[in-house]
Amino acid sequence: MQSRTESLLVAIRDRIRTAQIAPGEVIAENQFTEEFGVSRTPVRETFRLLTTEGWLQVLPRKGYLVRPLNLTDIREVMDMRIILEPELAARAAIAPAREAIAEIEEIIANQHQSGIGLAQQVEFAAEFHVKVAMLSGNHRAASTLRPLVDEINRLHFVLPGLGAHISSTTEREAHESILAAIARNDGEAARALQLQHLEESQSAMLRAF
């Protein structure tokens, strides 16, 4: 059973991640003590953890600033992903389990099913990248990747032009091509396709920004 702090952490992080609490917004403890019917202690601890994770910045005597995203942030986060993900995709191709391939195929299908909302599409896209990383066998790298993906994915909720990209044929074909290379044990192709996909995504983000 989750503690109050754990429940608050999940709830508030999710609101920040999906821009229900917008980048650059100032928030205060009393907003959430009232809404969730809790004391200041779990809210204060939640804000401390979100600050440690990089979602919030302390504003002395004012509250907390939801960390905004600028061009430098986009470039830095995508550069880190470009350093990590192509190599992880290549390693994932060494000996992938059939069950893992089937699971990622289902994630791709779920991302592009009709009638789902943007938040679900973005979450499935994030799952694709994290599952491929986990398939490499390097779980520390996968754990490092998840917050990078979440941070950059906030853009889909604040830049209208990116909503079409996450559900596009280009996005689906990129994911399917990467997975197909992994399934046939072609590490070089998986590396190249993952790199191409990330570079295309970065370009789309920078154009929308």
N, C-alpha and C positions, 0 to 999 in steps of 0.2 A: 504493500500500500504506500502510495506517495505521501510524503510530508507536505505541509502547507507550502513550504518554500519550493519544493520540487514542482508542485502543481502550478504555483505562480510563475516559476521560471519557464516552464513549458508554454503557459498561456501568453505571457508577455513577450517572450522571444518570438513566438509564432506571429503575434501582431506586428512586431517590428519587421520580421522577415518578409511578411506579405504587405508591408507598408500601410497596414491599418493604423499604425502609429508611424507617421511619415518621417523620413530622414530630415534632420534639422529641427524637429519638434522638441520643445522643452516639456519634460514631464516631472511630476512631483509625487512623493510618497503618498500623500493624502488622497490622490485620485484613486489609488488602488486599494487603500485600506477601506474606503467607503464602498467601492464597487464589489470587492470580494468579501467584505465583512470580516476582515482580519486586523490584527494589531500592526503597528509599524515594524515590529521586529522581523517577520518573514518578508515583508516588502523591502525593508532595508537590506536584508541579506540577498534577496533576489536582485536588487539593483547593483549590489557589490559584485555578484557573480556575472551579471550582464556587462558590467564595466570591465571585469577581467577578461571576458570573452571578446571584448572590443565593440559591442553593440552600443554602449553608452559612454558618455564622457561626463565627468563631474563638473558642475557649475557651482562654485562656492556661493552659498547663501541664496541660490536660485533654484536648484534642482539638478536635473540631469538632461543632457542633450543627447538625442538619438543621433548617433554618428552619421553625418551625411556622406554621400558618395560623390566624388568629383572625378575629373578625367584621370588624375594621377592614381586614384584608387582603382579605377577600372583597369588601367594599364598594369599596375603592380599585381593585382589579383590575377588577371589573365596571364601575365608573364609567369607567375608561380605555377598556375595550372599547366601552362605550356611546358614548363620544366618537368613537372611531375607526370602528367597523364599519358603522354605518348609512350614513355618507357614502361609505365604500368600496363598499358594496353598490350605492348609487345610481350611482357612477361606473362600476361594473362593467357596468351596464345600457346604457351609451352605445353600444357596438358590440362585443358579445361574440362571439367566434369559436364556430362550431357545435361544433368539436372540444372546446373548453374546456367548453361546456355538457354535452356527452356525458360528458366525464371526471368532472364533478361529479355528474351523474346516477348514474354507476357508484359513486362514493364513497357516496352516499346509500343505494343498494341494498346495498352491502357492509356498511354500518353495521347494517343491519336484517336481514341474512341469518340464518337459524336456525343454531344450533349454534356460534356464535363466542363467545369469552370477553369479559369486561368490558374487558380491556386493548385488544383489537382494536376493540371498539365505541367506546371513548373516543378511540383514535387516528383512526379514520375521522371521528368528529365533529370533532376538531381539524383534520383535513385539509379538511373542508368549509369551515370558517371561514377557513382560511389561503388556500385556492384562490380563494374569492370575493374575498378581499382582493387577491390577486395579479392577478385578472382586472380590477381597477381600473386596473392599469398602474403602481401605486405600490409598487414592491418594497421600499422602505425601510419603508413602513407595514406591509407583510406580515411583514417580518423583525421588526419591533417587536411585532407581534401574537402571533407564535408562542410566545415565552416567557410571555406573559400567559395564553394558553390553557393551556399546560402547567402553569403554577403553579396555576391554579384547578381544573384537571382532577384534581389529586391528591385532591380531596374525594370523587370517585366511589369511591375505593379505601378511604377511611377512614370514610365515612358511608353505611351500608347502604341508606338510603332513596333515595339518588341513583342506585343501580344500575338501578332500574326506570325512572327518568326518561330515562336515556340511550337506552334501547331502546323508549321509549313511542311510541304512535301520534302523540301531541302533538308530540314531537320530530321525527318523520319528516315530518309534515304541515307543520311550520314550515319545515324545510329545503326541502321541495318547493315551497312557496309562494314563498319568497325566490328560488329558482332560476327558477321560472316567470316571476316579475316581471322578472328580469334578462333572460331569454330573449326576452321581448316588448318589451324596451327601455323598460320602465316604471320609471324611476329613483325616482320619488316613492313608488311602491308598494314597491319593494325597500328603500328607506330605512325606511319605516314598519314593514314586516314584520320587518326585521332588528332594529329597536329593540324591537318587541313581543316577539320571541323572546328577546332578551337580558334584558329585564326579567322575563319569565316564568322564565328560567333562574336569574336572581339570586334571585327569590322562592323557588324550589324549594330552592336552596342554603341560604338563610337559614333556611327552615323545617326542613330536615334538620339544620342545625348546632345 
